[in-house]
Amino acid sequence: MRTKHFALFIGVLLLASVFSACGLSRSAAGDVIKNDKKFPQTKTMTFSGGMLGTGAALDNKDINGVFARALKDVGYVDSDGKLTPAGQEAAKSWKDTSYSGGILGAISSYDVEVGQRELKDVTGLSESPIPGGTSMEATFTWFWKPTGKVGEAMKLQDMVNTGEAELQKFDDGWRVTHLDFKYEH
């Protein structure tokens, strides 16, 4: 009788080890996703001189309107969309993308860093239907963590987006094989 119980115990342990070896917790999946080389990214927005000249540009219905409103709210542009002295000072740290020529002549333009991509949560995991599967699909939420006054004024952390990742287990651990970011904002 003891031999039978011992054999059953060993069988259960083997099954548990097989299934736990294939499984992955949400927390561990999150670590794999955010450490993938494709995950980190900087969010930049482009400011062109005079972009706030119309009331429509200040509309909060799209990300460009939110950006335009934030520039004004932090005092970097005036009501005509021109850089204020504070904006000129801030622009020293922005990437200058100005150009000259064309039918409009010279246009001052800057790329403004407003956020860094951050993982919020892994919201779901599903195992591969392949027997002994070593792959999983993960769904997750992410947002732009504000950098600087403009990003903070844009309230980027409140704009939560979704994404999907395919993960595969290799001999040295789990890796992302496909990453897809869904933009909702």
MOKA-V633970 format. One record per backbone hydrogen bond with DSSP energy under -1.0 kcal/mol. CO is the residue of the C=O (numbers start at 1). NH is the residue of the N-H. Records with the same first field share a line. If there is no record, write none. Layout:
BEGIN
CO = NH, NH
END
This chain:
BEGIN
1 = 5
2 = 6
3 = 7
4 = 8
5 = 9
6 = 10
7 = 11
8 = 12
9 = 13
10 = 14
11 = 15
12 = 16
13 = 17
14 = 18
15 = 19
16 = 20
17 = 21
18 = 22
19 = 23
25 = 29
26 = 30
27 = 31
28 = 32
29 = 33
30 = 34
31 = 35
33 = 36
36 = 39
41 = 117
43 = 114, 115
45 = 112
47 = 110
48 = 51
50 = 53
55 = 58
56 = 59
62 = 66
63 = 67
64 = 68
65 = 69
66 = 70
67 = 71
68 = 72
69 = 73
70 = 74
71 = 76
72 = 75
76 = 84
78 = 81
81 = 50
82 = 78
84 = 88
85 = 89
86 = 90
87 = 91
89 = 92
90 = 93
95 = 111
99 = 107
107 = 99
108 = 49
109 = 97
110 = 47
111 = 95
112 = 45
114 = 147
115 = 43
116 = 145
118 = 143
121 = 141
124 = 139
126 = 137
130 = 133
134 = 169
135 = 128
136 = 167
137 = 126
138 = 165
139 = 123, 124
140 = 163
141 = 120, 121
142 = 161
143 = 118
145 = 116
148 = 152
149 = 153
150 = 154
151 = 156
152 = 155
155 = 158
156 = 159
158 = 160
161 = 142
162 = 182
163 = 140
164 = 180
165 = 138
166 = 177, 178
167 = 136
168 = 175
170 = 173
173 = 170
175 = 168
178 = 166
180 = 164
END
